[in-house]
Amino acid sequence: MAVCTRRLDKVMCSIRLLRNVKHQNERFLSTSLCRLALESDGGNPTTFTPPSKPVIIDKTQTEASLRKFLSPEFIPPRQRTNPLKFTIERKDMIQRRKVLNIPEFYAGSILAATMADPHATGKVNRFVGICIQRGGHGLGATFVLRNIISGQGVEICYELYNPRLQKLEVLKLEKRLDSNLMYLRDALPEYSTVDPDMKPVPHSVTGEVPVNTTRVRMRPKPWSKRWERPKYAVKGIRFDLYLTPEKMEHAQKWAQPWLEYDMLKEYDTTELEKRIFAEVQAEMTK
Amino acid sequence: MQYSISTSFMIPTWKRILSHPKPHTAFDLRQNTISRSSLAAGYRQAQQELTKAGPNMVLISRSFTGFLTQLSSLTHHNAFSVSAAAAAIQKMTRVRVVDNSPQGTTPWHRAPRVIHVYTKNGVGKVGDRVLLAIKGGKKKALIVGHKMPGERMNPRFDSNNVVLIEDNGNPTGTRIKVPLPTHLRKMEGEYSKLLAIASRFV
């Protein structure tokens, strides 16, 4: 019970309620004191005045130190479409995010997704896996979770804004050396196995996201894709164990070094990101 | 003496390859094949290891890969290319039988292949019946998972899984250890016995 110092000046009978006073994070809560004060005034029935909303000022973390994260599906692709489409879509995305908490995660993080399933026992289906890919823009944004269950590799492509998705928990927040981990299909099964009863690992809200620098060991070739080729730009595979330097050089034949200097392919999203981030922050806190 | 590979279930090319490549060489592993008896014994052991698997899949997979390194012998070449999964399951696809029926588990020198798909187009997805050529005979089967990505929110498996079935829809085996997709439960009426022997749904 906190103290409303201004109103207590008028009322003497509320002194006995002053016994249990605790200040918690500078919280200001109006109590029954105000109501008692009003009733003791004249005995007339007064209209109900709801207590004022609590203002919680968390001084432990400044806004500047919190990690600024804008989910990649908010950034519109460079297309010849009306920007109105993206604003309307963003509005719908924010509306969904107010109902379901979609946390920050990257490819390489371990997630647990619970979705409504009419055919599953208990009508809900929980799947734990490592996120290998985040794709799509706007409301069609997807992420793929991979796990190995009873020796069988299973991947499920979830839609972030599908109403069937009931809960999304990040069990372990981390990044990897690549943003696309499709090569885990050709890697040894130990790299894709995630314990379904894993407990969430606590992560900090400030600072950089930890990067897991493991370089994965692969099954013998042939692989489903030629991951050594520069178009995939894979950094998380130990190529030295499977390919000779001659083979690596041969793979570089498919390199397209001029793409780096192609000005028409440039798409600078920094200004767009700032604007969209501010918009999303404003809408979410409303 | 002519050696050949004997496999009862779908074994992708990489599993025929014996040992882990040594760090200093990257030789073409497809040149090596194994004799029939050692491979059969090997896969029986590997299968036992896999079926004994509990929650600790990491240990099992490590022992499996460790086991692979033991096999080695150099016989004749048997190199062929495997294309990625394009359509789901059609004629001539090699499939993996996931139940514990004797026809599905005993070794054979040819992997079970689909010879007919009972759909309007020739493409089989989860829940479609197919006809397999298995162990020199024909047998009907039900597709319970494929490599091709399907609908969003539905699982995609790393192998084309199939369960052997009788003409009336009853499964031939008594247990299915591999996880099955939950949307297979839609066919509760036709394949209720098959769903009953499944141990896990995903």
Interface residues (C-beta under 8 A of the other chain):
Chain A: M115 D117 H119 A120 T121 N125 F127 T142 I148 I149 S150 G151 Q152 G153 V154 E155 I156 C157 Y158 E159 N162 R164 R185 L188 P189 E190 T193 D195 R219 P220 K221 P222 S224 D240 L241 Y242 L243 T244 K247
Chain B: T13 W14 I17 H20 P21 P23 T25 A26 L29 L50 A53 P55 M57 V58 I60 S61 R62 T65 S81 V82 A84 G145 P149 R152 M153 N154 P155 R156 F157 D158 S159 N161 K177 V178 P179 T182 H183 L184 R185 K186 S199 R200 F201 V202
